Amino acid sequence: MPTFLCGRFELDVSMPKIMAIINLTDDSFSGDGLKGNVTAVLRRAEKALKDGADILDLGAESTRPGSHPVPVAQETDRIMAAVEALRPFNVPLSADTMKPAVMQAALAAGADIINDIAGFEAPGAIDAVAGSACGLCVMHMQGKPRTMQHNPHYDDVVTDVAEYLASRVRALTAAGVAYGRIVLDPGFGFGKSVAHNYSLLKHLGRFAVEGLPILAGLSRKSMLGAVTGAAVENRLIASVTAAVLAVERGARIVRVHDVAATSEALKIWQAGTSEYGALP
């Protein structure tokens, strides 16, 4: 499906799009949390858009391995303030949350996308989004953020994740959600070993249930450090390489910290896969 229906926008995903990570948290694993400072959020967003971002993803609760939940009121306040401040930018705004109450508040503030790492499984989550026009990013996660990396196990990680995503699509469409509103994310690093993660990357195209677009979030993750030995702050090259590999394997949206470098890499990828007449 070349179009992702998300709130105010019909986003053309026939070519890959960049989702920029805007962390409103106090304890982001990558060290770039803005602690809800709206002025800092505006600056980060302006830079991301200048660098080539197509979507801004706003998260106010860290979901790194071992993280603890934050109070609903704090998450709600930070998400709403950021969405309200960024709506005039006229770009799709994604609220990264797994709490139905926060989903509702984000949509009331004007969010265009809800990005749920829990696959809209929480009681009330589907009800919170079904009647709106927002886009839905549906992710697979085994376990909960606090314990998800404690010996994750699958019979067959690719099959298990694909079947899970298909089941969530069925649940959403049964509630009246149009296919065009759904994007699927296999959940790199969320209850997966290093080997699991690379199996998912190798077979990424398997997750395009009903031809729905795939979102891949590999930026700065430990699976990259496990191979390169690089600390989280030194994973730029690995992150960009992973994003390009994901696009090669079918991802239509890549969720990244390093927008400028990813944008440049994807321009080269696009040039290398285009007919000569389509080049500048």
Secondary structure, 3 states (H helix, E strand, C coil): CCEEEECCEEEECCCCEEEEEEECCCCCCCCCCCCCCHHHHHHHHHHHHHHCCCEEEEECCCCCCCCCCCCHHHHHHHHHHHHHHHHHHCCCEEEECCCHHHHHHHHHHCCCEEEECCCCCCCCHHHHHHCCCCEEEEECCCCCCCCCCCCCCCCCHHHHHHHHHHHHHHHHHHCCCCHHHEEEECCCCCCCCHHHHHHHHHCHHHHCHHHCCEEECCCCCHHHHHHHCCCHHHCHHHHHHHHHHHHHCCEEEEEECCHHHHHHHHHHHHHHHCCHHHCC
